[in-house]
Amino acid sequence: MFNPPTLEDLQETRRANEKLVLKALESKPEWVETELAKTTSLALSHLRAALASLLDQGRVRRLPGTGTRAVYGLADPGLADVPATPLTSDAKKVRDYLEGRADSALYMSDQLRMTREDVMAALSLLNAHGMITCTFVGSLVIFRLKETQALGQDGAAAPEKATGRKKAVA
């Protein structure tokens, strides 16, 4: 009798595939999708699933390619590798600012009246806690809180916030 893979099995396979992709991407700065599939020995569907996850995590970025060729490389959002120490007042200020929005470090520094270096230090600390993600738009890096961080501490949005957001959107 056939037993379909569990969600845990699929996630474990995706994580293993992500490691293969990251290892290949570390060996040279740009990879065409088909070359990456050949090098990692992954089926194109498995490669694309791993790439999509890595793109969402901000660890990989899609680079400009020629024609329809998808080109990928490692992403570097410019964050320092810092230990997950308690959040500083600057980190809390940046976290609160990112609640419900996404922004670049430069614009955040202007809006929060902080230096760009202080904003990047705060973002690095938030990243060490696993609280933010980044997206690349050309050469611009856009930071946002992870979905679980945008919700309340217990993992559910406060009813008044959820209602307020719906009214603001409608």
Summary of the structure (lengths in Angstrom):
residues: 170
radius of gyration: 18.7
end to end distance: 50.0
largest distance: 63.5
contacts: 431
relative contact order: 0.10
helix: 52%
strand: 15%
